[in-house]
């Protein structure tokens, strides 16, 4: 598979959120505003790319029986770097994301890519895979966050869109709104995929 295909698969065909339903816990918690969503997406992408790189380099050295603990230690190292960097340089964002930055350690998307891809492939494809999956995760966060912020607050990146007369749909900024948004989007993507398959079958 070419590097372009490795990169692009994370955007749609193997999108970690819309296709594989991975990493939903932080997505549900932090997607109330676009700035929060993008911040979490960038943090997860950094951890994913860096951990993929190190795991790929060590794939022939780490015994198979202890690979999962080793992967977790590597991931935790980069999560700690991300956590401290965000606390130092973006304290407001760090305060809003809260515990969900350290919890990137147990994000099943990160460990899943380590086990399924970087632990079996060379460095460059592993980096490209991490970038693609991270971008796909960030894109999903952006879409969900934008829908929730626009409907729930009447703003986009904190900028008012509809004026003072707009009545926000408050449920959209609550946990229930996150579940509803993800549910509708998953349904939409499944419908599009089924429609595509039906067209292929009809040919």
Secondary structure, DSSP 8 states (H G I E B T S, - for coil): --HHHHHHTTTTTT-TTTTT--SHHHHHHHTTSHHHHHHHHHHHHHHHHHHHHHHHHHTTTS-GGGHHHHHHHHHHHHHHHHHHHHHHH-HHHHHHHGGGTGGGGG-HHHHHHIIIIITTS-HHHHHHHHHHHHHHHHHHHHHHHHHHHHHHHSEETTEESS-TT----GGGGSHHHHHHHHHHHHHHHHHHHHHHHHHHHH-
